[in-house]
Amino acid sequence: MAGKKILASNKKARHDYFIDEVYECGIELKGTEVKSIRNGRINLKEGYASVDNGEVFLKQVHISPYEHGNIFNVDPLRVRKLLLHKYEIRKLIGATTIKGYSLIPMSIYLKNGRVKLELGLARGKKLYDKRQDLAKKDAQRRIEREIRARYWFFNIFIVQYINRTINIIWFNINY
């Protein structure tokens, strides 16, 4: 099973934060949680991670109980341990305590059959930063729309030329 299959993503994270670095980490899960995540029943929107005693923990991420899990289901909002290398944890400790960064879950996906989490090292955006981003996106959309409107006739002529060429070739082949 090669590649990665995205199961859930936190689209709001890129809107609310500047993402400086992204880390791939594993998650310590129970069996029914894995089945529930594979069904896409996970919510990353209000989640965050914190470093406690040299370990990274994922908090406020809701994984719905598995329907057929009966007694094996666990608390949907329980704290889950994230699996990172020691040097990555040290880097995160420095960034979160000294520089004031936050750890935000970006997406969760399957990689070679294992559930992985993309953890972003993020700085909060101010309201004017969000407005600037929206203005850039709006300007880009307007430019693309103008280009499409300006060259629509060119595309029509190319299609007509290709159709005429195909008809001439077809006529020459048949007669």
C-alpha positions as CSV (number, residue, x, y, z in Angstrom):
1,M,0.0,0.0,0.0
2,A,2.1,2.9,-1.3
3,G,1.3,6.6,-1.0
4,K,-0.9,8.4,1.5
5,K,-4.6,8.7,1.7
6,I,-5.9,11.8,3.5
7,L,-8.6,11.0,5.9
8,A,-9.3,14.4,7.4
9,S,-7.8,17.9,7.2
10,N,-8.0,21.1,9.2
11,K,-8.6,23.7,6.5
12,K,-9.3,26.4,9.2
13,A,-5.7,26.1,10.4
14,R,-4.1,27.8,7.4
15,H,-6.7,30.6,7.7
16,D,-6.1,31.3,11.4
17,Y,-2.3,30.6,11.6
18,F,1.0,31.1,9.8
19,I,2.4,27.6,9.5
20,D,6.2,27.8,9.7
21,E,7.1,24.1,9.9
22,V,5.2,20.8,9.5
23,Y,6.1,17.6,11.2
24,E,4.9,14.1,10.5
25,C,4.2,12.1,13.6
26,G,2.5,8.8,14.6
27,I,-0.4,8.6,17.1
28,E,-0.9,6.2,19.9
29,L,-4.4,4.8,19.2
30,K,-6.7,2.0,20.3
31,G,-8.1,-0.4,17.8
32,T,-11.6,1.0,17.6
33,E,-10.2,4.5,17.1
34,V,-8.3,3.4,14.1
35,K,-11.4,1.9,12.6
36,S,-13.3,5.1,13.3
37,I,-10.6,7.2,11.7
38,R,-10.6,5.0,8.6
39,N,-14.3,5.8,8.3
40,G,-13.5,9.5,8.4
41,R,-15.2,10.1,11.8
42,I,-12.6,12.6,13.2
43,N,-12.7,16.3,13.9
44,L,-9.4,18.2,14.0
45,K,-10.8,21.8,14.1
46,E,-10.5,22.6,17.8
47,G,-7.5,20.3,18.4
48,Y,-4.0,21.3,19.5
49,A,-0.9,19.6,20.8
50,S,1.2,20.4,23.9
51,V,4.6,19.3,25.2
52,D,4.4,17.8,28.7
53,N,7.4,16.2,30.5
54,G,9.3,15.7,27.2
55,E,6.3,14.1,25.4
56,V,3.9,15.5,22.9
57,F,0.2,15.0,23.5
58,L,-2.8,15.7,21.2
59,K,-5.7,17.3,22.9
60,Q,-9.3,18.2,22.0
61,V,-9.4,16.1,18.9
62,H,-12.8,14.3,18.7
63,I,-12.7,10.7,17.3
64,S,-16.3,9.4,17.3
65,P,-16.8,6.0,18.8
66,Y,-16.9,3.1,16.4
67,E,-20.4,1.8,15.8
68,H,-19.6,-1.9,16.3
69,G,-17.0,-1.3,19.0
70,N,-19.3,-2.0,22.0
71,I,-17.1,-2.3,25.2
72,F,-13.8,-1.5,23.4
73,N,-14.8,2.1,22.6
74,V,-12.9,4.8,24.6
75,D,-13.6,8.4,25.4
76,P,-13.9,10.5,22.1
77,L,-11.9,13.4,23.6
78,R,-9.2,11.5,25.4
79,V,-5.6,12.8,25.3
80,R,-3.5,10.9,22.8
81,K,0.3,10.6,22.7
82,L,2.1,11.7,19.6
83,L,5.2,9.8,18.4
84,L,8.1,12.0,17.4
85,H,11.9,11.7,17.5
86,K,13.7,13.1,20.5
87,Y,15.4,15.9,18.5
88,E,12.0,17.0,17.1
89,I,10.5,17.1,20.5
90,R,13.4,19.3,21.8
91,K,12.9,21.6,18.9
92,L,9.2,21.9,19.6
93,I,9.9,22.5,23.3
94,G,12.1,25.5,22.4
95,A,9.6,26.9,19.9
96,T,6.5,26.6,22.1
97,T,8.1,28.0,25.3
98,I,10.5,30.6,24.1
99,K,9.1,31.9,20.8
100,G,5.3,31.5,21.6
101,Y,4.4,29.1,18.8
102,S,1.4,26.7,18.9
103,L,1.2,23.1,17.7
104,I,-1.8,22.6,15.5
105,P,-2.9,19.4,13.8
106,M,-3.1,20.0,10.0
107,S,-4.3,16.7,8.6
108,I,-4.5,13.0,9.4
109,Y,-3.8,10.4,6.8
110,L,-2.9,6.7,6.2
111,K,0.7,6.1,5.1
112,N,1.6,2.4,4.3
113,G,-1.4,1.3,6.4
114,R,-0.5,3.4,9.5
115,V,-2.3,6.5,10.8
116,K,-0.1,9.6,10.7
117,L,-0.7,13.1,11.8
118,E,0.7,16.3,10.2
119,L,1.5,18.7,13.0
120,G,2.1,22.3,12.2
121,L,4.3,24.7,14.2
122,A,2.1,27.8,13.9
123,R,1.9,31.5,14.8
124,G,-1.5,33.2,15.2
125,K,-2.6,35.6,12.5
126,K,-4.0,39.0,13.3
127,L,-7.3,40.2,11.7
128,Y,-5.4,42.4,9.2
129,D,-3.3,39.4,8.1
130,K,-6.4,37.4,7.3
131,R,-7.8,40.4,5.3
132,Q,-4.6,40.6,3.3
133,D,-4.8,36.9,2.5
134,L,-8.4,37.2,1.4
135,A,-7.5,40.3,-0.8
136,K,-4.7,38.4,-2.5
137,K,-7.0,35.4,-3.2
138,D,-9.7,37.7,-4.6
139,A,-7.2,39.6,-6.8
140,Q,-5.9,36.3,-8.2
141,R,-9.4,35.1,-8.9
142,R,-10.2,38.3,-10.7
143,I,-7.0,38.1,-12.8
144,E,-7.8,34.5,-13.8
145,R,-11.4,35.4,-14.7
146,E,-10.2,38.3,-16.8
147,I,-7.8,36.1,-18.7
148,R,-10.5,33.5,-19.4
149,A,-12.9,36.2,-20.6
150,R,-10.3,37.9,-22.8
151,Y,-9.2,34.7,-24.6
152,W,-12.5,32.8,-24.8
153,F,-12.8,33.7,-28.5
154,F,-9.3,32.4,-29.2
155,N,-10.2,29.1,-27.7
156,I,-13.3,28.9,-29.9
157,F,-11.3,29.6,-33.1
158,I,-8.8,26.9,-32.2
159,V,-11.5,24.4,-31.7
160,Q,-13.1,25.4,-35.0
161,Y,-9.8,25.2,-36.8
162,I,-9.1,21.7,-35.4
163,N,-12.6,20.5,-36.4
164,R,-12.1,21.8,-40.0
165,T,-8.6,20.2,-40.2
166,I,-10.1,16.9,-39.0
167,N,-12.9,17.1,-41.6
168,I,-10.5,17.9,-44.4
169,I,-8.3,15.0,-43.5
170,W,-11.3,12.7,-43.1
171,F,-12.6,13.8,-46.6
172,N,-9.2,13.2,-48.2
173,I,-8.9,9.7,-46.7
174,N,-12.4,8.6,-47.8
175,Y,-12.2,10.0,-51.4
